[in-house]
Structure formats: structure tokens, C-alpha cells
Amino acid sequence: MADVTLTNLHKRFDRTEAVSGIDLEIKNNEFVVLVGPSGCGKSTTLRMIAGLEEVTEGEILIGGELVNDVPPKDRDIAMVFQNYALYPHMTVFQNMSFGLRLRKYPKDDIKKRVEEAAEVLGITELLNRRPKQLSGGQRQRVAMGRAIVRNPRVFLFDEPLSNLDAKLRGQMRIEIKRVHQHLKTTTVYVTHDQVEAMTLADRVVVMNAGLIDQVGTPGELYHSPRTRFVAGFIGSPAMNFLDCELSELDGGLVVKVGSELSLPVSSGRLERYRPYVGKPLTLGIRPEHVTEERVDRDGVSLSVDVDFVEPLGMETMVYFSLAGEALCGRVAPELNPQPGQSAKVCFDTEQIHIFDRSTDLAL
């Protein structure tokens, strides 16, 4: 177990810069998730930590040791791949023990490690099967077991759940979290799925175009996004965005969206927002903060024409247009709004986010 430090890390492929000088400190025993859209540099960063990609510029330290020129096999890391990478002609036991056998570990030690890892993962009864006899989730457990028996300083996961169906992904998220809580090994996990990132991570690293936009706990990213990109990427469904401007009103401020909506600014934000009066801004509000009117929540209500709905059982997603933009809200299912009808939605004024349109930074 060890900490991982990335300093001014760059990776260039010919003239294309995939990673553009990132700095990141991952603490010992921490579970950190790199998340972002395709092409943002997250997998390239992971592969540089693993030694599978050469560093163009910068430094990688594992446990305080500079590993830029250390071969992958000598970095004391274990990697779990998206495609499992199991040997089809070997049993589960043989797959899990393969790395240990290459390193000439004693047979008794190998047997003990494999059996302990299989027990942690709940695959003891599968040790004599071959990969073709396993489900996708069982194969992923075997791949994890092969990493666990190594007892490495760092676990690296490269989108390990993307080949699984939605139900199985949910089960495996719980399994991975449980294994980390049991083993306490430093873990770096790459995914494009922000739900995985939020449910698994101690801290989430949001990457965009080769740079880190924000690092924080899942709660920090959800409640206090630093940029419009982070705000739109974290949360499902995505945050609603509307062009707006700030105006003075009776000593206070209001957020105006055209002539259709005015939201008062809370007293705690007045001084922070006042310098931006009259400037082009963007209002952000999450669907869960556009709801039906409730006695326990202050807000501004507005009648809207419903475009379409998504009934999800415990809640209903309502889609409508405002100021030329498509918006989404979450309402109680018993309201039963119908397309083409008018419905009243309430904007929670305590949960708005304002972004500078020229920089996309949160105010």
C-alpha cells in the first residue's frame, strides 16, 4: 500500500496532447476515481501510472519512489482490465495464481492467497471452473481476485464494469466497494460513468480535454461544482442550464431568465454575486430542484407546458421548455402530468448555481 503522486504529467501522441500537465496526490489507502468523457485523458493517465504508456514529461511517484523508468512488473501494482483478460484454457484457480506462479511463490503460499481472495469475492465454489463456464460478473470477480492475490501497493481499474448489464454493474459496484473497505489498498479507478464515480470514490477527479477540472468528494462535486462542465457532467439527469443575468431589486438581487422567470438570490450570496450584475451569465439548476410545490421548501413557482414525461415509479421526470431551452424536473408520481397539459413546477432558489458565461467558472 502506498500513495501515488503525479506532478506536471504530460502525454503526447505525435502532435496530440492527451494529458496536459496534471498534478494529483492520491493518499495511501484512498479510493480515487478518474471520470470524464471519451478522449479526456483518464485511461492514458492510468496507463502511465501502470507503466503501459511512457511519460512524455513530468513525474510519477509510488510510495515516494520515482517510477517513470521502472518496468510495469516492478512497480508493485495490479491492474484489472475492461475485458477481464482471463486465459480460457486455465481454471479460475490457475488464472488467479498465474502471476504468483511466474514469480515462483511457494505452492502453499499460492493456495492460501487464492483461497483467501476467493472467499473475499464469494467465488470459492468456482475455483475449478474455466472462464467459459462463468457469467460476466463472475469473470470480473476472477480478474479482481487475480489482482488481490498479488497484495500490491496499488490497484488500478480500467473501466472494469462497462461490459456488464445495468443490474450487474450495480451489484459489482457494491462488491468493489466492499473489497476496498476490506483490503484498504490504494485504488485508482477509471470510468466514464459518473454514477460509478459518485458511488465508489473517496474522491473524484473530473477530467476534461487532458486537464483536471475539479477534484473533490462526491458531495463537493455535486453541491459545489467549480465549472459548468463539472456541473453538467455530475448528476443524472444532467443539470439544467439557462442564459440569465443578475439585476438589482430593492437592495437585493434577482436572477432573471428573460421575462419568464425571476429567482431571488439568498442573502448569503449577495456580496459574491453583486460584481456580476448586468453581465452575461448562465443559471444552473438540477432536475431534483425543479419539483412540485411543497410546504417544506421555498421557491418560485411557474406554470409550464409539459412536452413529455418519464414515469419511473417512485418519481416522474417532466420535460418542458423555458426561454427556448429544454428543461427537466422531478415531480411526485401521483401528480401524473400529461404531455400537452399545463403543470406547475417550483424552482428551489436555495439550490441554484451561477456561471460566468465567458469563463464557464462558477461564481
LUMFI-175255 format. One record per residue (C-alpha): residue number from 1; x, y, z. Coordinates in nm, 2 decimals, m for minus. Example, Ala and Ser with C-alpha at 12.3 -4.5 7.8 and 13.67 -1.06 7.14 Angstrom:
2
k, u, v, w
1, 1.23, m0.45, 0.78
2, 1.37, m0.11, 0.71
END
This chain:
363
k, u, v, w
1, 0.00, 0.00, 0.00
2, 0.13, 0.34, m0.10
3, 0.04, 0.69, m0.20
4, 0.06, 0.80, m0.57
5, 0.18, 1.14, m0.68
6, 0.15, 1.29, m1.03
7, 0.35, 1.61, m1.10
8, 0.31, 1.81, m1.42
9, 0.22, 1.49, m1.61
10, 0.21, 1.52, m1.99
11, 0.15, 1.26, m2.26
12, 0.18, 1.34, m2.63
13, 0.10, 1.12, m2.92
14, 0.28, 1.29, m3.21
15, 0.12, 1.64, m3.21
16, m0.18, 1.54, m3.00
17, m0.15, 1.61, m2.63
18, m0.37, 1.36, m2.45
19, m0.27, 1.47, m2.09
20, m0.17, 1.83, m2.05
21, 0.03, 1.88, m1.73
22, m0.19, 1.74, m1.45
23, m0.10, 1.74, m1.08
24, m0.26, 1.49, m0.84
25, m0.19, 1.34, m0.50
26, m0.36, 1.01, m0.41
27, m0.33, 0.92, m0.04
28, m0.24, 0.58, 0.10
29, m0.55, 0.36, 0.11
30, m0.76, 0.61, m0.08
31, m1.01, 0.51, m0.35
32, m0.98, 0.78, m0.63
33, m1.19, 0.77, m0.94
34, m1.09, 0.94, m1.27
35, m1.40, 1.03, m1.46
36, m1.48, 1.21, m1.78
37, m1.60, 1.18, m2.14
38, m1.41, 0.97, m2.40
39, m1.08, 1.13, m2.50
40, m1.04, 1.33, m2.18
41, m0.71, 1.15, m2.09
42, m0.83, 0.94, m1.79
43, m0.73, 0.60, m1.93
44, m0.40, 0.74, m2.06
45, m0.32, 0.87, m1.71
46, m0.40, 0.53, m1.56
47, m0.18, 0.35, m1.82
48, 0.11, 0.59, m1.74
49, 0.07, 0.50, m1.37
50, 0.08, 0.13, m1.47
51, 0.39, 0.18, m1.69
52, 0.20, 0.08, m2.00
53, 0.24, 0.42, m2.16
54, 0.57, 0.62, m2.15
55, 0.56, 0.96, m1.97
56, 0.63, 1.25, m2.21
57, 0.70, 1.49, m1.93
58, 0.65, 1.51, m1.56
59, 0.69, 1.26, m1.27
60, 0.51, 0.96, m1.12
61, 0.59, 0.86, m0.77
62, 0.45, 0.55, m0.60
63, 0.52, 0.53, m0.23
64, 0.77, 0.81, m0.27
65, 0.97, 0.63, m0.54
66, 1.01, 0.78, m0.88
67, 0.88, 0.51, m1.12
68, 0.90, 0.69, m1.47
69, 1.16, 0.44, m1.59
70, 1.05, 0.14, m1.38
71, 0.91, m0.15, m1.58
72, 0.54, m0.23, m1.51
73, 0.63, m0.57, m1.34
74, 0.85, m0.39, m1.09
75, 0.60, m0.12, m0.99
76, 0.41, m0.35, m0.74
77, 0.08, m0.26, m0.89
78, m0.21, m0.48, m1.01
79, m0.44, m0.38, m1.29
80, m0.80, m0.50, m1.37
81, m0.89, m0.45, m1.73
82, m1.22, m0.39, m1.91
83, m1.21, m0.72, m2.10
84, m1.11, m0.94, m1.79
85, m0.80, m1.08, m1.98
86, m0.85, m1.43, m1.85
87, m0.68, m1.74, m2.00
88, m0.96, m1.95, m2.14
89, m0.77, m2.28, m2.10
90, m0.70, m2.23, m1.73
91, m0.93, m2.28, m1.44
92, m1.02, m2.00, m1.21
93, m0.76, m2.11, m0.96
94, m0.49, m2.12, m1.23
95, m0.59, m1.78, m1.36
96, m0.58, m1.62, m1.01
97, m0.25, m1.78, m0.93
98, m0.08, m1.72, m1.26
99, 0.12, m1.42, m1.16
100, 0.23, m1.58, m0.83
101, 0.35, m1.89, m1.02
102, 0.55, m1.68, m1.25
103, 0.72, m1.53, m0.95
104, 0.80, m1.87, m0.81
105, 0.59, m1.83, m0.49
106, 0.57, m2.14, m0.27
107, 0.27, m2.37, m0.36
108, 0.13, m2.34, m0.01
109, 0.15, m1.96, m0.01
110, m0.02, m1.95, m0.35
111, m0.30, m2.18, m0.24
112, m0.36, m1.97, 0.08
113, m0.37, m1.64, m0.11
114, m0.60, m1.77, m0.38
115, m0.84, m1.93, m0.13
116, m0.85, m1.61, 0.08
117, m0.91, m1.39, m0.22
118, m1.18, m1.63, m0.34
119, m1.35, m1.61, m0.01
120, m1.35, m1.23, 0.00
121, m1.51, m1.23, m0.35
122, m1.75, m1.51, m0.29
123, m1.62, m1.74, m0.57
124, m1.47, m2.03, m0.37
125, m1.71, m2.27, m0.54
126, m1.59, m2.16, m0.89
127, m1.21, m2.23, m0.85
128, m1.22, m2.54, m1.06
129, m1.43, m2.39, m1.35
130, m1.30, m2.23, m1.67
131, m1.39, m1.88, m1.79
132, m1.64, m2.00, m2.05
133, m1.84, m2.16, m1.76
134, m1.87, m1.82, m1.58
135, m2.11, m1.52, m1.61
136, m1.97, m1.18, m1.69
137, m1.99, m1.08, m1.32
138, m1.81, m1.40, m1.21
139, m1.53, m1.34, m1.47
140, m1.49, m0.98, m1.33
141, m1.46, m1.13, m0.98
142, m1.19, m1.36, m1.11
143, m1.00, m1.07, m1.26
144, m1.02, m0.89, m0.93
145, m0.91, m1.20, m0.75
146, m0.60, m1.22, m0.97
147, m0.51, m0.87, m0.87
148, m0.59, m0.92, m0.50
149, m0.36, m1.23, m0.46
150, m0.07, m1.01, m0.56
151, m0.12, m0.80, m0.25
152, 0.01, m0.49, m0.45
153, 0.07, m0.14, m0.33
154, m0.18, 0.00, m0.57
155, m0.49, m0.14, m0.75
156, m0.57, 0.01, m1.10
157, m0.91, m0.04, m1.26
158, m0.96, 0.05, m1.62
159, m1.34, 0.07, m1.68
160, m1.40, m0.28, m1.54
161, m1.78, m0.28, m1.54
162, m1.85, m0.13, m1.89
163, m1.92, m0.48, m2.04
164, m2.18, m0.57, m1.78
165, m2.56, m0.51, m1.79
166, m2.71, m0.24, m1.57
167, m2.82, m0.47, m1.29
168, m2.49, m0.65, m1.27
169, m2.30, m0.32, m1.27
170, m2.49, m0.21, m0.96
171, m2.40, m0.54, m0.79
172, m2.03, m0.52, m0.89
173, m2.01, m0.16, m0.76
174, m2.11, m0.28, m0.42
175, m1.87, m0.57, m0.45
176, m1.57, m0.34, m0.54
177, m1.66, m0.10, m0.26
178, m1.68, m0.39, m0.01
179, m1.34, m0.53, m0.12
180, m1.18, m0.19, m0.09
181, m1.32, m0.15, 0.26
182, m1.18, m0.50, 0.35
183, m0.83, m0.46, 0.19
184, m0.77, m0.09, 0.24
185, m0.54, m0.08, m0.07
186, m0.48, 0.24, m0.26
187, m0.71, 0.23, m0.57
188, m0.72, 0.43, m0.89
189, m1.03, 0.36, m1.09
190, m1.12, 0.49, m1.44
191, m1.47, 0.52, m1.57
192, m1.69, 0.74, m1.80
193, m1.99, 0.66, m1.58
194, m2.05, 0.94, m1.32
195, m2.28, 0.71, m1.12
196, m1.99, 0.47, m1.07
197, m1.76, 0.76, m0.97
198, m2.00, 0.90, m0.72
199, m2.09, 0.57, m0.55
200, m1.73, 0.43, m0.53
201, m1.49, 0.71, m0.47
202, m1.35, 0.87, m0.16
203, m1.25, 1.15, m0.41
204, m1.35, 1.20, m0.77
205, m1.12, 1.36, m1.03
206, m1.32, 1.51, m1.32
207, m1.10, 1.53, m1.64
208, m1.18, 1.73, m1.95
209, m0.96, 1.76, m2.26
210, m0.65, 1.64, m2.09
211, m0.68, 1.86, m1.78
212, m0.83, 1.82, m1.44
213, m1.14, 2.04, m1.40
214, m1.20, 1.96, m1.03
215, m1.10, 1.72, m0.75
216, m1.33, 1.66, m0.46
217, m1.56, 1.43, m0.27
218, m1.88, 1.32, m0.44
219, m2.07, 1.56, m0.22
220, m1.84, 1.85, m0.31
221, m1.87, 1.79, m0.68
222, m2.25, 1.77, m0.66
223, m2.31, 2.07, m0.44
224, m2.02, 2.29, m0.53
225, m1.91, 2.23, m0.89
226, m1.63, 2.46, m0.99
227, m1.71, 2.48, m1.36
228, m2.01, 2.44, m1.59
229, m1.85, 2.12, m1.73
230, m1.84, 1.96, m1.39
231, m2.19, 2.07, m1.30
232, m2.33, 1.92, m1.63
233, m2.13, 1.60, m1.60
234, m2.20, 1.51, m1.24
235, m2.56, 1.43, m1.17
236, m2.83, 1.22, m1.35
237, m3.02, 1.36, m1.53
238, m2.79, 1.64, m1.61
239, m2.82, 1.99, m1.46
240, m3.05, 2.23, m1.65
241, m2.88, 2.54, m1.79
242, m3.04, 2.87, m1.89
243, m2.89, 3.21, m2.01
244, m2.96, 3.46, m1.74
245, m2.85, 3.79, m1.59
246, m2.84, 3.94, m1.24
247, m3.04, 4.25, m1.16
248, m3.07, 4.48, m0.85
249, m3.41, 4.48, m0.68
250, m3.49, 4.66, m0.35
251, m3.14, 4.62, m0.22
252, m3.12, 4.26, m0.32
253, m3.05, 4.06, m0.63
254, m3.26, 3.85, m0.87
255, m3.16, 3.61, m1.14
256, m3.37, 3.69, m1.45
257, m3.43, 3.44, m1.73
258, m3.58, 3.66, m2.00
259, m3.92, 3.78, m1.89
260, m4.04, 3.44, m1.79
261, m3.86, 3.37, m1.46
262, m3.71, 3.57, m1.17
263, m3.54, 3.40, m0.88
264, m3.43, 3.59, m0.57
265, m3.07, 3.55, m0.46
266, m3.02, 3.44, m0.10
267, m2.86, 3.69, 0.14
268, m2.55, 3.47, 0.18
269, m2.46, 3.51, m0.19
270, m2.53, 3.88, m0.24
271, m2.18, 4.01, m0.20
272, m2.03, 3.73, m0.41
273, m2.28, 3.78, m0.69
274, m2.31, 4.16, m0.69
275, m2.00, 4.23, m0.91
276, m2.17, 4.04, m1.19
277, m2.48, 4.24, m1.22
278, m2.57, 4.30, m1.59
279, m2.31, 4.06, m1.72
280, m2.40, 3.75, m1.94
281, m2.43, 3.45, m1.71
282, m2.57, 3.10, m1.70
283, m2.81, 2.97, m1.45
284, m2.78, 2.60, m1.35
285, m3.03, 2.40, m1.15
286, m3.06, 2.03, m1.11
287, m3.38, 1.84, m1.21
288, m3.43, 1.73, m0.84
289, m3.46, 2.10, m0.75
290, m3.73, 2.17, m1.00
291, m4.03, 2.00, m0.83
292, m4.39, 2.02, m0.74
293, m4.48, 2.29, m0.48
294, m4.40, 2.17, m0.13
295, m4.47, 2.33, 0.21
296, m4.12, 2.23, 0.33
297, m3.93, 2.41, 0.05
298, m3.92, 2.77, m0.05
299, m3.91, 2.85, m0.42
300, m4.06, 3.02, m0.72
301, m4.35, 2.85, m0.89
302, m4.41, 2.87, m1.27
303, m4.68, 2.72, m1.49
304, m4.52, 2.53, m1.79
305, m4.65, 2.33, m2.08
306, m4.54, 1.96, m2.05
307, m4.36, 1.83, m2.36
308, m4.32, 1.47, m2.24
309, m4.28, 1.26, m1.92
310, m4.08, 0.97, m1.80
311, m4.27, 0.78, m1.52
312, m4.01, 0.59, m1.32
313, m4.22, 0.45, m1.04
314, m4.10, 0.64, m0.73
315, m4.08, 0.97, m0.93
316, m4.17, 1.12, m1.26
317, m3.94, 1.32, m1.49
318, m4.12, 1.61, m1.65
319, m3.97, 1.78, m1.96
320, m4.07, 2.13, m2.07
321, m3.93, 2.43, m2.25
322, m3.83, 2.77, m2.09
323, m3.67, 3.06, m2.27
324, m3.60, 2.84, m2.57
325, m3.42, 2.57, m2.37
326, m3.54, 2.22, m2.29
327, m3.55, 2.16, m1.91
328, m3.62, 1.86, m1.69
329, m3.78, 1.84, m1.34
330, m3.86, 1.57, m1.09
331, m4.21, 1.55, m0.95
332, m4.41, 1.31, m0.74
333, m4.57, 1.03, m0.94
334, m4.92, 1.09, m0.80
335, m4.93, 1.42, m0.99
336, m4.95, 1.23, m1.32
337, m4.87, 1.52, m1.56
338, m4.95, 1.45, m1.92
339, m4.79, 1.58, m2.24
340, m4.96, 1.88, m2.38
341, m5.11, 1.98, m2.04
342, m5.01, 2.27, m1.82
343, m4.83, 2.19, m1.49
344, m4.69, 2.40, m1.21
345, m4.33, 2.34, m1.11
346, m4.13, 2.51, m0.83
347, m3.77, 2.62, m0.86
348, m3.57, 2.58, m0.54
349, m3.40, 2.92, m0.50
350, m3.15, 2.78, m0.25
351, m3.01, 2.53, m0.50
352, m2.92, 2.75, m0.79
353, m2.58, 2.78, m0.95
354, m2.45, 3.07, m1.15
355, m2.17, 3.05, m1.40
356, m1.98, 3.33, m1.58
357, m2.06, 3.27, m1.95
358, m1.71, 3.40, m2.06
359, m1.51, 3.15, m1.85
360, m1.77, 2.88, m1.75
361, m1.65, 2.92, m1.39
362, m1.89, 2.91, m1.10
363, m1.94, 3.25, m0.93
END
